Amino acid sequence: MRAYQLTARTGVDALKAVDLPTPKPGRGQVLVKVSACALNYRDLAIATGRYRSPTRANVIPLSDGAGEVIEAGPDVRGVRAGDRVTGCFFQRWQGGEAGPDTQASALGGGVDGMLAEYVVLEEEGLVKTPGHLTDEEAATLPCAALTAWHALVEHGGLTPGKTILVQGTGGVSMFALQFARMAGATVIATSSSDAKLARALALGATHGINYRSTPDWDKAAVELTGGRGVDQVVEVGGPGTFARSLGAIRTGGKISLIGVLSGMAEINPGLILAKRASVQGISVGSTQMFEAMNRAISANGLKPVIDRVFPFARAADAYRHLESAAHFGKIVIAM
Ligand SMILES: NC(=O)c1ccc[n+]([C@@H]2O[C@H](COP(=O)([O-])OP(=O)(O)OC[C@H]3O[C@@H](n4cnc5c(N)ncnc54)[C@H](OP(=O)(O)O)[C@@H]3O)[C@@H](O)[C@H]2O)c1
């Protein structure tokens, strides 16, 4: 079968097209024919050696993909050949607390990922694909969408009337915008680009703030809420934006700590105390969270925002497009 492997951690050029034997499903596993994959910032971080968790040598990259079950191994009960399925970021985190082996089961990191014609997935590490989504759309869900869902619904207890601030217009943030709007919340979007802010407003954001031309975007957000502050920040910037996120939330507000796009800086715990803030680290989510999210996606007919679809043969160009940060929403690779 055709696949890609990351042969080094030196950048996108280390992505090599290879021909590998088609894997066989074991007990409790299924063989899936992949029809689409999606990229996340993590995939770039792994390719460039900036990812903190260990990744296997010559890993088949990408956590996100969707396709069709070709063969179910012994003891598989929940799916059968012909079912449309989407892989879960973690192959071993069905529900409840993540286990000690959950991190090592991350696709495209601890275990081989989705950038191949065929993959073997654990039965507990896949979900049925919502009927109204194409495989290209479903492929965008496992990492970015589930992280946004975990942050807003599981951590934030999203309810109508809340005000949510999303940082930038990448994959996680645009799903957070869509989920927040789906639940009747107000969204303040930030971006480095006015053109992207216009698209975020078209997608349902109420307000947009350019964090380049308005570096004190925290004060702008507080003003937009009549001085109260936002209920929750979906924090993808990390240490470089965290202090401003604390400035933007209301007293007792929440910060979902998801990404570290802005590099490293010191965090002052005194600010967390002063705001009586609740700060929660988010690590994607479990299979049960994914199933709950898909029910919400189906009930609301939500469609993921796809920036661009690249053919399999141009996978490296998809990575380069992600690296350019020119995208809005998700970047997909079609098989
Ligand atoms: N913890 C988890 O489970 C988890 C899961 C998914 C992602 N993440 C992390 O979350 C972050 C976002 O991931 P992603 O896949 O959504 O990335 P992405 O699609 O590549 O989004 C990148 C966008 O973030 C915005 N951005 C960059 N620097 C920023 C800053 N200093 N302040 C505000 N916005 C900034 C930019 O938007 P504009 O161009 O609009 O400015 C950029 O286009 C990454 O650090 C990733 O590793 C963590």
Ligand as a Chemical Component Dictionary entry (heavy atoms), coordinates in Angstrom:
data_LIG
# 
_chem_comp.id                   LIG 
_chem_comp.type                 NON-POLYMER 
_chem_comp.pdbx_formal_charge   0 
_chem_comp.three_letter_code    LIG 
# 
loop_
_chem_comp_atom.comp_id 
_chem_comp_atom.atom_id 
_chem_comp_atom.alt_atom_id 
_chem_comp_atom.type_symbol 
_chem_comp_atom.charge 
_chem_comp_atom.model_Cartn_x 
_chem_comp_atom.model_Cartn_y 
_chem_comp_atom.model_Cartn_z 
_chem_comp_atom.pdbx_ordinal 
LIG N1  N1  N 0  -3.827 20.163 23.786 1  
LIG C1  C1  C 0  -4.404 19.582 22.748 2  
LIG O1  O1  O 0  -5.029 18.537 22.881 3  
LIG C2  C2  C 0  -4.296 20.213 21.406 4  
LIG C3  C3  C 0  -5.112 19.784 20.361 5  
LIG C4  C4  C 0  -5.065 20.472 19.150 6  
LIG C5  C5  C 0  -4.177 21.527 19.021 7  
LIG N2  N2  N 1  -3.369 21.868 20.043 8  
LIG C6  C6  C 0  -2.461 23.007 19.932 9  
LIG O2  O2  O 0  -3.264 24.153 19.717 10 
LIG C7  C7  C 0  -2.574 25.054 18.883 11 
LIG C8  C8  C 0  -3.442 25.325 17.641 12 
LIG O3  O3  O 0  -3.531 24.133 16.889 13 
LIG P1  P1  P 0  -4.258 24.142 15.470 14 
LIG O4  O4  O 0  -4.049 22.781 14.877 15 
LIG O5  O5  O -1 -5.610 24.717 15.572 16 
LIG O6  O6  O 0  -3.296 25.175 14.706 17 
LIG P2  P2  P 0  -3.436 25.866 13.297 18 
LIG O7  O7  O 0  -4.629 25.369 12.558 19 
LIG O8  O8  O 0  -2.112 25.739 12.644 20 
LIG O9  O9  O 0  -3.719 27.384 13.703 21 
LIG C9  C9  C 0  -2.706 28.310 13.715 22 
LIG C10 C10 C 0  -3.338 29.692 13.860 23 
LIG O10 O10 O 0  -3.220 30.134 15.202 24 
LIG C11 C11 C 0  -3.167 31.527 15.222 25 
LIG N3  N3  N 0  -2.050 32.002 16.075 26 
LIG C12 C12 C 0  -0.741 31.797 15.933 27 
LIG N4  N4  N 0  -0.046 32.453 16.878 28 
LIG C13 C13 C 0  -0.958 33.101 17.624 29 
LIG C14 C14 C 0  -0.889 33.977 18.739 30 
LIG N5  N5  N 0  0.275  34.321 19.286 31 
LIG N6  N6  N 0  -2.053 34.451 19.246 32 
LIG C15 C15 C 0  -3.236 34.111 18.719 33 
LIG N7  N7  N 0  -3.364 33.300 17.650 34 
LIG C16 C16 C 0  -2.248 32.802 17.124 35 
LIG C17 C17 C 0  -2.983 31.996 13.799 36 
LIG O11 O11 O 0  -4.254 32.496 13.366 37 
LIG P3  P3  P 0  -4.381 33.848 12.508 38 
LIG O12 O12 O 0  -3.670 33.536 11.218 39 
LIG O13 O13 O 0  -5.828 34.063 12.386 40 
LIG O14 O14 O 0  -3.687 34.914 13.305 41 
LIG C18 C18 C 0  -2.603 30.724 13.064 42 
LIG O15 O15 O 0  -3.046 30.722 11.731 43 
LIG C19 C19 C 0  -1.226 24.402 18.589 44 
LIG O16 O16 O 0  -0.263 24.848 19.557 45 
LIG C20 C20 C 0  -1.492 22.927 18.781 46 
LIG O17 O17 O 0  -0.357 22.176 19.087 47 
LIG C21 C21 C 0  -3.398 21.234 21.231 48 
# 
loop_
_chem_comp_bond.comp_id 
_chem_comp_bond.atom_id_1 
_chem_comp_bond.atom_id_2 
_chem_comp_bond.value_order 
_chem_comp_bond.pdbx_ordinal 
LIG N1  C1  SING 1  
LIG C1  O1  DOUB 2  
LIG C1  C2  SING 3  
LIG C2  C3  SING 4  
LIG C2  C21 DOUB 5  
LIG C3  C4  DOUB 6  
LIG C4  C5  SING 7  
LIG C5  N2  DOUB 8  
LIG N2  C6  SING 9  
LIG N2  C21 SING 10 
LIG C6  O2  SING 11 
LIG C6  C20 SING 12 
LIG O2  C7  SING 13 
LIG C7  C8  SING 14 
LIG C7  C19 SING 15 
LIG C8  O3  SING 16 
LIG O3  P1  SING 17 
LIG P1  O4  DOUB 18 
LIG P1  O5  SING 19 
LIG P1  O6  SING 20 
LIG O6  P2  SING 21 
LIG P2  O7  DOUB 22 
LIG P2  O8  SING 23 
LIG P2  O9  SING 24 
LIG O9  C9  SING 25 
LIG C9  C10 SING 26 
LIG C10 O10 SING 27 
LIG C10 C18 SING 28 
LIG O10 C11 SING 29 
LIG C11 N3  SING 30 
LIG C11 C17 SING 31 
LIG N3  C12 SING 32 
LIG N3  C16 SING 33 
LIG C12 N4  DOUB 34 
LIG N4  C13 SING 35 
LIG C13 C14 SING 36 
LIG C13 C16 DOUB 37 
LIG C14 N5  SING 38 
LIG C14 N6  DOUB 39 
LIG N6  C15 SING 40 
LIG C15 N7  DOUB 41 
LIG N7  C16 SING 42 
LIG C17 O11 SING 43 
LIG C17 C18 SING 44 
LIG O11 P3  SING 45 
LIG P3  O12 DOUB 46 
LIG P3  O13 SING 47 
LIG P3  O14 SING 48 
LIG C18 O15 SING 49 
LIG C19 O16 SING 50 
LIG C19 C20 SING 51 
LIG C20 O17 SING 52 
# 
